[in-house]
């Protein structure tokens, strides 16, 4: 990718995050990127073409995140993995917030949305089964229960992102999201798991100290 193309994509993401996909024109992106509208349309002739490039960029970031997913999961770095996922959510928050509008512009975005949900559900279920294997969580009470649990967990984090958009990161930070995830699991913890929960709870403020704002 050329430097100018990357500059345009990064600025488009920033403006989409700040003002919404529907409120941003190619001219707005060109002005913010300090290039001429003609230079922008040389690389991306339409908003649809630019959005496709933005989604490709987002997919590449997620793929890179997935490359370190399994080793970190096996090392039980659950908090770091969750924090990375939340950072990804924040970095591309326009995608979740404006998904219906994006699908109208780029129908293929529906598949990306499904993949994003599947990524979080897969992470949640694998984390649970690993925790069960290590004695931190109780076995699944009935078949399919943790499938629903993982999907509900995704919904909570998606809702958290929207709440953050409305009230701001000062009021709705990473701490609240990660605490919500921990509390969702509490009922399933063994005695050993609850001891780990207490330790994580003590460390949580320091673990999430660095916020991300794009």
C-alpha positions as CSV (number, residue, x, y, z in Angstrom):
1,X,0.0,0.0,0.0
2,X,1.3,3.5,-0.9
3,X,1.8,6.1,1.8
4,X,-0.9,8.3,0.4
5,X,-3.4,5.5,0.3
6,X,-2.6,4.5,3.9
7,X,-2.9,8.2,4.9
8,X,-6.3,8.4,3.3
9,X,-7.6,5.2,4.9
10,X,-6.3,6.2,8.4
11,X,-8.0,9.6,8.1
12,X,-11.2,8.1,6.8
13,X,-11.3,5.8,9.8
14,X,-10.7,8.7,12.2
15,X,-13.5,10.8,10.6
16,X,-15.9,7.8,10.4
17,X,-15.3,7.2,14.1
18,X,-15.8,10.8,15.0
19,X,-18.8,11.8,12.9
20,X,-20.3,8.7,11.4
21,X,-20.0,7.2,8.0
22,X,-23.0,9.0,6.5
23,X,-21.8,12.4,7.6
24,X,-18.4,12.2,5.9
25,X,-17.7,13.0,2.2
26,X,-14.6,12.3,0.2
27,X,-13.9,16.0,0.2
28,X,-13.9,16.0,4.0
29,X,-11.4,13.2,4.1
30,X,-9.2,15.0,1.5
31,X,-9.2,18.2,3.5
32,X,-8.4,16.4,6.8
33,X,-5.6,14.5,5.1
34,X,-4.3,17.7,3.6
35,X,-4.4,16.5,0.0
36,X,-6.5,17.7,-3.0
37,X,-9.8,16.0,-3.7
38,X,-8.3,15.0,-7.1
39,X,-5.5,13.2,-5.4
40,X,-7.9,11.3,-3.2
41,X,-10.1,10.3,-6.1
42,X,-7.0,9.2,-8.1
43,X,-6.6,6.4,-5.5
44,X,-10.3,5.9,-4.5
45,X,-12.8,7.1,-7.1
46,X,-15.9,6.6,-5.0
47,X,-16.8,6.4,-1.3
48,X,-17.7,2.7,-1.9
49,X,-14.3,1.9,-3.2
50,X,-12.7,3.8,-0.3
51,X,-14.9,1.9,2.2
52,X,-13.9,-1.4,0.6
53,X,-10.2,-0.4,1.2
54,X,-11.0,0.6,4.8
55,X,-12.6,-2.8,5.4
56,X,-9.6,-4.6,3.9
57,X,-7.4,-2.6,6.2
58,X,-9.6,-3.5,9.2
59,X,-9.5,-7.2,8.2
60,X,-5.7,-7.1,8.0
61,X,-5.5,-5.7,11.5
62,X,-7.9,-8.4,12.8
63,X,-5.9,-11.1,11.0
64,X,-2.7,-9.9,12.6
65,X,-4.5,-9.9,16.0
66,X,-5.6,-13.5,15.4
67,X,-2.0,-14.6,14.7
68,X,-1.1,-14.1,18.3
69,X,-4.5,-15.3,19.6
70,X,-3.8,-19.0,20.2
71,X,-0.4,-18.7,21.9
72,X,-1.7,-16.0,24.2
73,X,-4.8,-18.1,24.9
74,X,-2.7,-21.1,25.8
75,X,-0.6,-19.0,28.1
76,X,-3.9,-17.9,29.8
77,X,-3.3,-14.2,29.0
78,X,-7.0,-13.7,28.9
79,X,-7.0,-10.1,30.1
80,X,-4.5,-9.0,27.5
81,X,-6.4,-10.8,24.8
82,X,-9.7,-9.2,25.9
83,X,-8.0,-5.8,26.1
84,X,-6.6,-6.2,22.6
85,X,-10.1,-7.1,21.3
86,X,-11.6,-4.0,23.0
87,X,-8.9,-1.8,21.5
88,X,-9.8,-3.2,18.1
89,X,-13.5,-2.4,18.8
90,X,-12.6,1.2,19.7
91,X,-10.2,1.6,16.8
92,X,-12.9,0.6,14.3
93,X,-16.0,1.6,16.3
94,X,-17.7,3.1,13.2
95,X,-18.1,-0.4,11.9
96,X,-20.3,-1.7,14.7
97,X,-22.2,1.6,15.1
98,X,-22.9,2.2,11.4
99,X,-23.1,-1.4,10.2
100,X,-26.5,-1.2,8.4
101,X,-25.4,1.9,6.5
102,X,-22.1,0.3,5.6
103,X,-23.8,-2.9,4.3
104,X,-26.0,-0.6,2.1
105,X,-22.8,0.8,0.6
106,X,-20.8,-2.4,0.6
107,X,-23.0,-5.5,0.9
108,X,-19.9,-7.7,1.5
109,X,-19.5,-6.0,4.9
110,X,-22.2,-8.3,6.2
111,X,-19.7,-11.2,6.0
112,X,-17.1,-9.2,7.9
113,X,-19.7,-8.4,10.6
114,X,-20.4,-12.1,10.9
115,X,-16.7,-12.9,11.1
116,X,-16.3,-10.3,13.9
117,X,-19.0,-11.9,15.9
118,X,-17.6,-15.3,15.3
119,X,-14.1,-14.2,16.4
120,X,-15.4,-13.0,19.8
121,X,-17.7,-16.1,20.3
122,X,-14.8,-18.4,19.4
123,X,-12.5,-16.5,21.8
124,X,-15.0,-16.7,24.6
125,X,-15.7,-20.4,24.2
126,X,-12.1,-21.4,23.9
127,X,-11.3,-19.3,27.0
128,X,-14.0,-21.1,28.9
129,X,-13.0,-24.6,27.9
130,X,-9.4,-23.8,28.7
131,X,-10.5,-22.5,32.1
132,X,-12.5,-25.6,32.7
133,X,-9.4,-27.7,31.9
134,X,-7.4,-25.8,34.4
135,X,-10.0,-26.1,37.1
136,X,-11.0,-22.5,37.2
137,X,-14.6,-23.0,35.8
138,X,-17.3,-25.6,36.2
139,X,-18.2,-27.8,33.2
140,X,-21.0,-26.8,30.9
141,X,-24.3,-27.3,32.7
142,X,-26.0,-28.5,29.5
143,X,-25.0,-28.9,25.9
144,X,-25.1,-25.6,24.0
145,X,-25.2,-23.4,27.1
146,X,-21.8,-21.9,26.5
147,X,-22.6,-21.1,22.8
148,X,-25.5,-18.9,24.0
149,X,-23.3,-17.5,26.9
150,X,-20.5,-16.5,24.4
151,X,-23.0,-14.8,22.1
152,X,-24.5,-12.9,25.0
153,X,-21.0,-11.8,26.0
154,X,-20.4,-10.4,22.5
155,X,-23.7,-8.5,22.8
156,X,-22.7,-7.0,26.1
157,X,-19.4,-5.7,24.7
158,X,-21.2,-4.4,21.6
159,X,-23.6,-2.6,23.9
160,X,-20.6,-1.3,26.0
161,X,-19.1,0.3,22.8
162,X,-22.4,2.1,22.0
163,X,-22.7,3.3,25.6
164,X,-19.1,4.6,25.4
165,X,-19.9,6.5,22.2
166,X,-22.8,8.3,23.9
167,X,-21.3,9.1,27.3
168,X,-17.5,9.2,26.4
169,X,-14.5,7.3,27.5
170,X,-14.1,9.2,30.7
171,X,-17.4,7.8,32.0
172,X,-17.3,4.4,30.2
173,X,-13.8,3.1,30.1
174,X,-12.1,-0.3,29.5
175,X,-12.4,-1.1,33.2
176,X,-16.2,-1.2,33.0
177,X,-16.1,-3.5,30.0
178,X,-13.6,-5.9,31.5
179,X,-15.4,-6.0,34.8
180,X,-18.7,-6.8,33.0
181,X,-16.9,-9.8,31.4
182,X,-15.5,-11.0,34.7
183,X,-18.9,-10.7,36.4
184,X,-20.6,-12.7,33.6
185,X,-18.3,-15.6,34.4
186,X,-18.5,-15.4,38.2
187,X,-21.3,-17.9,38.6
188,X,-19.3,-20.5,36.8
189,X,-16.1,-20.2,38.8
190,X,-14.8,-22.9,41.0
191,X,-13.3,-22.0,44.4
192,X,-9.9,-21.8,42.6
193,X,-11.4,-19.7,39.9
194,X,-12.9,-17.3,42.5
195,X,-9.5,-16.9,44.0
196,X,-8.1,-16.0,40.6
197,X,-11.0,-13.6,40.1
198,X,-10.1,-11.8,43.3
199,X,-6.5,-11.4,42.1
200,X,-7.5,-10.2,38.7
201,X,-9.9,-7.7,40.2
202,X,-7.1,-6.2,42.3
203,X,-4.9,-5.9,39.2
204,X,-7.6,-4.7,36.8
205,X,-7.2,-0.9,37.2
206,X,-3.5,-1.1,36.4
207,X,-4.1,-3.6,33.5
208,X,-6.5,-1.2,31.8
209,X,-4.8,2.1,32.6
210,X,-3.9,2.9,29.0
211,X,-7.0,3.9,27.0
212,X,-7.2,4.3,23.3
213,X,-8.9,7.2,21.6
214,X,-8.9,7.4,17.8
